[in-house]
Amino acid sequence: MDEIPVTPFAGGCLNQGKITLLGNTVIRHQSHPWPRDVGRSLAALSRSGFDRCPQVLHQPDDKTAILTYMPGHALPDPVPIWAAQPAVLHDVTLLCRRFSDAAQTVPSPYRRQEDWASELPSSGGTFLHGDLHPSNIVFDEARKPTAIIDFELATVGPWIWNLTSLLFSWTPFEPVDRTCWRSTPWISRVERCRQIITVWQFTENLSALGDAMLEFMQWRYLTFTRLARAGNEVAATHLDPPERAARTSAVEQLVAEVFR
């Protein structure tokens, strides 16, 4: 009987070297508990007709999850130059908008803090990805986005945070040289931000979107603090005061330029 090949994945920012492909399943190990309600929420998404996310097959312990494999390749860090093309941003925005629309139709997940690894926002009942980072978007060989993965920062909150999460990581709102976009220093953050808003077809008050962006940034800080206390060393590096100050300042400046 042939052995099933085991392939290590590079992993995302918070779980480098802790993700393995075993046949058609992905095994995730992490230093903090896997959010228990994610599996039920992903199953509800699939039943609603959105099949671009993995499914949780089994959780052998509170820090390990076995999921279905989504074929393709997530973007590395730093991203390849082609990923900065407007056409790619357009397609990624449409995929994330489809996810957000589907998430609003599924039954509201449980709002119990112990069921989620990330901090729970104070309001809202929509299932949120929490980290629509380039490394969490799967592409096929034609460079088309096909799936959304890595739900360890998933939470429950206002639906608009699915948009702010996309804006945060794909504009990006933080300094380019501190993100996976450092290989493309020429990109215009303002133009990319406006393209995402246009393609998403966001027609509500821009000032309210700016407020949501600042709330989302504060939520990320609280979540990274929570993960650092749980033993995640990468999360702890984002809490260094000078590092946090530089990232916060860049976000506030771009919010003022685009949304005010």
C-alpha positions as CSV (number, residue, x, y, z in Angstrom):
1,M,0.0,0.0,0.0
2,D,1.4,3.4,-1.0
3,E,2.2,5.8,1.8
4,I,0.2,9.1,1.8
5,P,2.7,11.9,1.2
6,V,3.1,14.5,3.9
7,T,3.9,18.0,2.7
8,P,4.8,20.9,5.1
9,F,3.2,24.2,4.4
10,A,5.0,27.5,5.0
11,G,2.0,28.6,7.0
12,G,0.7,32.0,7.7
13,C,2.1,34.8,9.8
14,L,1.0,33.3,13.1
15,N,1.6,29.6,12.4
16,Q,4.8,29.3,10.4
17,G,5.9,25.6,10.1
18,K,2.8,24.3,11.9
19,I,0.6,23.4,9.0
20,T,0.9,20.1,7.1
21,L,-0.8,18.6,4.0
22,L,-1.6,15.0,4.4
23,G,-3.3,13.6,1.3
24,N,-6.4,15.7,0.8
25,T,-6.5,17.0,4.3
26,V,-4.7,19.9,6.1
27,I,-3.5,19.4,9.7
28,R,-3.1,22.7,11.6
29,H,-1.2,22.9,14.9
30,Q,-1.1,26.1,16.8
31,S,0.0,27.5,20.1
32,H,-3.5,28.8,21.0
33,P,-6.9,27.0,21.0
34,W,-8.6,26.5,17.6
35,P,-12.0,28.4,17.8
36,R,-14.6,25.8,18.4
37,D,-17.5,27.4,16.6
38,V,-15.6,27.8,13.3
39,G,-16.5,24.3,12.1
40,R,-20.2,24.8,12.5
41,S,-20.0,28.2,10.8
42,L,-18.1,26.9,7.8
43,A,-20.5,24.0,7.5
44,A,-23.4,26.5,7.4
45,L,-21.6,28.5,4.7
46,S,-21.3,25.4,2.6
47,R,-25.0,24.5,3.0
48,S,-25.8,28.1,1.9
49,G,-24.0,27.4,-1.4
50,F,-20.7,29.1,-0.8
51,D,-18.1,26.3,-1.3
52,R,-14.9,28.4,-1.4
53,C,-13.8,27.6,2.2
54,P,-12.4,24.5,3.8
55,Q,-14.5,22.3,6.1
56,V,-13.4,21.2,9.6
57,L,-13.3,17.4,9.6
58,H,-12.0,16.7,13.1
59,Q,-10.5,18.4,16.1
60,P,-8.3,15.8,18.0
61,D,-7.5,18.4,20.7
62,D,-8.1,22.1,21.4
63,K,-5.0,23.2,19.5
64,T,-5.3,21.0,16.4
65,A,-7.7,21.0,13.5
66,I,-8.0,18.7,10.5
67,L,-9.6,20.4,7.5
68,T,-10.3,19.7,3.8
69,Y,-7.7,20.8,1.4
70,M,-8.5,23.7,-1.0
71,P,-6.4,23.1,-4.2
72,G,-4.2,25.9,-5.4
73,H,-1.5,28.1,-3.9
74,A,-1.8,30.8,-1.3
75,L,0.4,33.9,-1.8
76,P,3.8,33.9,-0.2
77,D,5.3,36.6,1.9
78,P,6.4,38.8,0.2
79,V,3.8,38.6,-2.5
80,P,4.8,38.1,-6.2
81,I,4.7,41.3,-8.3
82,W,1.7,40.0,-10.4
83,A,-0.4,40.0,-7.2
84,A,-0.4,43.8,-7.2
85,Q,-2.2,44.1,-10.6
86,P,-5.6,45.8,-10.4
87,A,-7.3,42.8,-12.1
88,V,-6.2,40.6,-9.2
89,L,-7.5,43.0,-6.7
90,H,-10.8,43.2,-8.5
91,D,-11.2,39.4,-8.5
92,V,-10.1,39.0,-4.8
93,T,-12.7,41.7,-3.8
94,L,-15.5,39.9,-5.7
95,L,-14.6,36.6,-3.9
96,C,-14.5,38.3,-0.5
97,R,-17.8,40.1,-1.2
98,R,-19.4,36.7,-2.1
99,F,-18.1,35.3,1.2
100,S,-19.4,38.3,3.2
101,D,-22.9,38.0,1.5
102,A,-23.1,34.3,2.2
103,A,-21.9,34.8,5.9
104,Q,-24.9,37.1,6.4
105,T,-27.4,34.4,5.4
106,V,-26.2,31.7,7.8
107,P,-27.5,31.2,11.3
108,S,-25.8,33.6,13.7
109,P,-22.8,31.8,15.4
110,Y,-22.6,31.6,19.2
111,R,-21.4,34.7,20.9
112,R,-19.4,33.0,23.6
113,Q,-15.9,34.3,24.1
114,E,-14.6,30.8,24.9
115,D,-15.6,29.5,21.5
116,W,-13.3,31.9,19.6
117,A,-9.6,32.5,19.6
118,S,-10.0,36.2,18.8
119,E,-11.6,38.9,20.8
120,L,-15.3,39.2,20.3
121,P,-16.5,42.6,19.0
122,S,-19.1,44.3,21.2
123,S,-21.8,44.1,18.6
124,G,-23.0,42.3,15.5
125,G,-23.9,38.7,14.7
126,T,-22.2,38.0,11.4
127,F,-19.5,35.3,10.9
128,L,-16.3,37.2,10.1
129,H,-13.1,35.8,8.7
130,G,-11.0,38.2,10.7
131,D,-7.8,38.1,8.5
132,L,-8.3,38.3,4.7
133,H,-4.6,38.5,4.3
134,P,-3.0,37.6,0.9
135,S,-1.6,34.4,2.5
136,N,-5.2,33.4,3.2
137,I,-6.4,33.6,-0.4
138,V,-5.9,30.6,-2.6
139,F,-5.1,31.1,-6.4
140,D,-5.2,28.6,-9.2
141,E,-2.6,28.3,-12.0
142,A,-4.4,31.0,-14.0
143,R,-3.8,33.4,-11.1
144,K,-7.5,33.5,-10.3
145,P,-8.6,33.5,-6.6
146,T,-10.5,30.4,-5.8
147,A,-10.8,30.0,-2.1
148,I,-10.4,31.6,1.4
149,I,-8.6,29.7,4.1
150,D,-7.2,30.1,7.6
151,F,-10.0,30.9,9.9
152,E,-8.1,30.9,13.2
153,L,-8.9,34.6,13.7
154,A,-12.6,34.2,12.8
155,T,-15.1,35.9,15.1
156,V,-18.6,37.2,15.2
157,G,-19.4,40.9,14.7
158,P,-20.6,43.6,12.3
159,W,-20.7,42.4,8.7
160,I,-18.8,45.5,7.5
161,W,-15.7,44.0,9.2
162,N,-15.3,41.6,6.3
163,L,-14.8,44.6,4.1
164,T,-12.5,46.4,6.6
165,S,-10.4,43.2,6.9
166,L,-10.0,43.1,3.1
167,L,-9.1,46.8,3.0
168,F,-6.7,46.4,5.8
169,S,-4.6,43.7,4.2
170,W,-5.0,44.3,0.5
171,T,-4.6,48.1,0.3
172,P,-2.6,47.7,2.6
173,F,-3.4,50.1,5.4
174,E,-0.2,49.5,7.4
175,P,3.1,50.8,6.0
176,V,4.0,48.9,2.8
177,D,7.5,48.1,4.0
178,R,6.0,46.4,7.1
179,T,3.7,44.1,5.2
180,C,3.8,41.3,2.6
181,W,3.5,44.1,-0.1
182,R,7.1,45.3,0.5
183,S,8.1,43.8,-2.9
184,T,5.8,46.2,-4.6
185,P,6.7,49.6,-3.0
186,W,5.2,51.6,-6.0
187,I,1.6,50.7,-5.3
188,S,-0.8,53.5,-4.5
189,R,-2.6,52.6,-1.3
190,V,-5.2,55.3,-1.9
191,E,-6.1,54.0,-5.4
192,R,-6.2,50.4,-4.2
193,C,-8.5,51.3,-1.3
194,R,-10.8,53.2,-3.6
195,Q,-10.9,50.3,-6.1
196,I,-11.9,47.8,-3.4
197,I,-14.7,50.1,-2.2
198,T,-15.9,50.5,-5.8
199,V,-15.8,46.8,-6.7
200,W,-17.5,45.8,-3.4
201,Q,-20.2,48.3,-4.4
202,F,-20.2,49.9,-1.0
203,T,-22.7,52.8,-1.1
204,E,-23.1,53.6,2.6
205,N,-21.4,56.5,4.4
206,L,-17.6,56.6,3.9
207,S,-17.1,58.2,7.3
208,A,-18.8,55.2,8.9
209,L,-16.5,52.9,7.0
210,G,-13.5,54.9,8.3
211,D,-14.8,54.5,11.9
212,A,-15.2,50.8,11.3
213,M,-11.7,50.6,10.0
214,L,-10.3,52.1,13.2
215,E,-12.5,49.8,15.3
216,F,-11.2,46.8,13.3
217,M,-7.6,47.9,13.9
218,Q,-8.2,48.1,17.7
219,W,-9.8,44.7,17.6
220,R,-6.7,43.3,15.9
221,Y,-4.6,44.7,18.7
222,L,-6.8,43.1,21.4
223,T,-6.8,39.8,19.5
224,F,-3.0,39.8,19.1
225,T,-2.7,40.6,22.8
226,R,-4.9,37.6,23.5
227,L,-2.9,35.3,21.3
228,A,0.4,36.5,22.7
229,R,-0.8,35.7,26.2
230,A,-1.7,32.2,24.9
231,G,1.9,31.7,23.8
232,N,2.0,32.9,20.2
233,E,5.4,34.5,19.8
234,V,4.7,36.0,16.4
235,A,1.6,37.8,17.8
236,A,3.8,39.2,20.5
237,T,6.1,41.0,18.0
238,H,3.2,43.1,16.8
239,L,2.7,44.4,20.3
240,D,6.1,46.1,20.5
241,P,5.3,49.7,21.3
242,P,7.4,51.4,18.4
243,E,6.1,48.8,16.0
244,R,2.5,49.3,17.0
245,A,2.8,53.1,16.9
246,A,4.1,53.0,13.3
247,R,1.4,50.7,12.1
248,T,-1.3,52.7,13.9
249,S,-0.1,56.0,12.6
250,A,-0.2,54.7,9.0
251,V,-3.7,53.4,9.4
252,E,-5.0,56.6,10.9
253,Q,-3.4,58.8,8.2
254,L,-4.9,56.7,5.4
255,V,-8.3,56.7,7.0
256,A,-8.2,60.5,7.2
257,E,-7.2,60.8,3.6
258,V,-9.8,58.4,2.1
259,F,-12.8,58.4,4.4
260,R,-12.9,61.9,5.9
